[in-house]
């Protein structure tokens, strides 16, 4: 019974991803002039965004569920693998602890006057980057060392490398104000969400 309960709790990772995807899709539908190709996802919860309060419900729920999954994974599952997986889990937890602070520091909309909250949004983004890369890389390297887990370990490692590369490209697009920044950012964040979903699916299979 306890084992079944733990498995259901570990599905929170998949549920978190569902809330994140829902917020992106619904936010784009409600905001008629919003461009998924050009604008960052954080514009949906930025200062002055038309549906900010509703979108914050989705992103806050995502943050709580994702943090819960990271804690449960590290506590219940990481001990079954080499030590690197535990440290990857710790990085995963720290990533979502930092991520929750996004709700306190909304991004400034393009063209608006810079605010303290908008500046802190960029600081939070800088802080979260290393944890976002390290989490799948450490978990992947650790899982590769266990018999029968090499395939998922490789998948996790590839996701970490993709996040590193796409993160660099995203930063370049942002700094140079290049077209299709929104698309590049979605590839980056989308890789993290895909990895989280399949990690949750893997460890929660009944």
C-alpha positions in Angstrom: 0.0 0.0 0.0 2.8 2.4 1.0 4.7 1.6 -2.2 1.6 2.3 -4.4 1.0 5.6 -2.6 4.7 6.6 -3.2 4.3 5.8 -6.9 1.2 7.9 -7.2 2.9 10.8 -5.5 5.8 10.5 -7.9 3.4 11.3 -10.7 3.4 14.9 -9.5 6.2 15.6 -12.0 3.9 14.7 -14.9 1.1 16.8 -13.4 3.4 19.8 -13.0 4.4 19.7 -16.7 0.7 19.5 -17.6 0.0 22.7 -15.7 3.0 24.4 -17.3 1.9 23.5 -20.8 -1.6 24.6 -20.0 -0.5 28.0 -18.9 1.5 28.5 -22.1 -1.3 27.4 -24.4 -4.1 29.2 -22.5 -2.1 32.3 -22.0 -1.4 32.6 -25.7 -5.1 32.0 -26.5 -6.4 34.7 -24.1 -3.8 37.3 -25.0 -4.8 38.0 -28.6 -1.6 39.9 -29.6 0.8 37.5 -27.9 3.4 35.8 -30.2 4.8 32.4 -29.2 7.5 32.8 -31.8 8.7 36.2 -30.6 7.9 36.7 -26.9 9.3 34.8 -23.9 6.9 32.7 -21.8 7.5 34.9 -18.8 5.7 37.7 -20.6 2.5 35.9 -19.7 3.0 36.7 -16.0 4.9 40.0 -16.5 3.9 43.3 -15.0 1.0 44.6 -17.2 0.2 41.3 -18.8 -3.6 41.1 -19.4 -4.2 37.7 -17.7 -1.4 37.8 -15.1 -3.5 36.7 -12.1 -4.9 33.7 -13.9 -1.5 32.7 -15.3 0.1 33.0 -11.9 -2.4 30.3 -10.6 -1.0 27.9 -13.2 2.6 28.8 -12.7 2.4 28.7 -8.9 0.7 25.3 -9.0 3.4 24.1 -11.4 6.1 25.4 -9.1 4.7 23.6 -6.0 4.1 20.3 -7.8 7.5 20.4 -9.5 9.2 21.1 -6.2 7.2 18.3 -4.5 8.3 15.9 -7.2 11.9 16.9 -6.9 11.9 16.4 -3.2 10.1 13.0 -3.5 12.4 11.8 -6.2 15.5 12.7 -4.2 14.1 11.2 -1.0 12.4 8.0 -2.4 14.3 7.2 -5.6 17.8 8.6 -5.6 19.0 6.1 -3.0 18.4 3.3 -5.5 21.1 4.7 -7.8 24.8 5.7 -7.5 25.5 8.9 -5.4 25.6 11.2 -8.4 21.8 10.8 -8.7 21.3 12.1 -5.2 23.3 15.2 -6.0 21.4 15.6 -9.2 18.2 15.4 -7.1 19.6 18.1 -4.7 20.2 20.3 -7.8 16.7 19.6 -9.0 15.3 20.7 -5.7 17.3 23.9 -5.6 16.2 24.7 -9.2 12.6 24.7 -8.2 13.2 26.5 -5.0 14.7 29.3 -7.0 12.0 29.0 -9.7 9.2 29.7 -7.2 10.7 33.2 -6.7 9.7 34.1 -10.3 6.2 34.8 -8.9 7.7 37.5 -6.7 9.7 39.1 -9.5 7.6 39.5 -12.7 9.4 40.3 -15.9 9.1 43.8 -17.4 7.2 43.9 -20.7 9.4 45.0 -23.7 9.5 48.8 -24.0 8.4 49.5 -20.5 10.5 51.2 -17.8 12.9 48.9 -16.0 11.7 48.0 -12.5 13.4 46.4 -9.5 11.2 43.3 -9.9 12.1 43.1 -13.6 15.8 43.3 -12.7 15.5 40.6 -10.1 13.7 38.4 -12.6 16.9 38.4 -14.7 19.0 37.7 -11.6 16.8 34.7 -10.7 17.1 33.4 -14.3 20.9 33.6 -14.0 20.8 31.7 -10.7 18.6 29.0 -12.0 20.7 28.2 -15.1 23.4 26.0 -13.5 20.8 24.0 -11.6 18.8 23.5 -14.7 21.8 22.0 -16.5 23.3 20.1 -13.6 20.1 18.2 -12.7 19.7 16.1 -15.8 23.4 15.8 -16.3 24.2 14.4 -12.8 21.1 12.2 -12.7 22.0 10.9 -16.2 25.6 10.2 -15.3 24.5 8.4 -12.2 21.9 6.3 -13.9 24.3 5.2 -16.6 26.3 3.5 -13.9 23.5 1.2 -12.9 22.7 -2.0 -14.8 19.6 -1.7 -17.0 19.4 2.1 -16.6 21.9 3.1 -19.3 19.2 4.1 -21.8 17.5 6.5 -19.6 20.8 7.8 -18.3 21.8 8.6 -21.9 18.5 10.3 -22.5 18.9 12.4 -19.4 22.5 13.3 -20.3 21.5 14.3 -23.8 18.7 16.5 -22.4 21.2 18.2 -20.1 23.6 18.9 -23.0 20.7 20.2 -25.1 19.6 22.6 -22.3 23.2 23.9 -22.1 23.4 24.5 -25.8 19.9 25.9 -26.2 20.4 28.0 -23.1 23.4 29.7 -24.7 21.5 30.3 -27.9 18.6 31.7 -26.0 20.9 34.1 -24.2 22.4 35.2 -27.5 19.0 35.8 -29.0 17.9 37.8 -26.0 21.1 40.0 -25.9 21.0 40.7 -29.6 17.2 41.2 -29.8 17.0 38.6 -32.6 13.7 37.4 -34.2 12.2 34.1 -33.0 13.5 34.5 -29.5 10.2 32.9 -28.2 10.7 29.8 -30.4 14.3 29.3 -29.2 13.3 29.8 -25.6 10.5 27.2 -25.9 12.9 24.6 -27.3 15.1 25.2 -24.3 12.4 25.1 -21.6 10.5 22.4 -23.5 13.6 20.1 -23.2 13.5 20.5 -19.5 9.7 19.8 -19.3 10.1 16.7 -21.5 12.9 15.4 -19.3 10.8 16.1 -16.1 7.8 14.3 -17.6 9.6 11.2 -18.6 11.6 11.1 -15.3 8.3 11.2 -13.4 6.8 8.6 -15.7 9.8 6.3 -15.2 9.9 6.4 -11.4 6.1 6.3 -10.9 5.2 3.3 -13.1 3.0 1.1 -10.9 
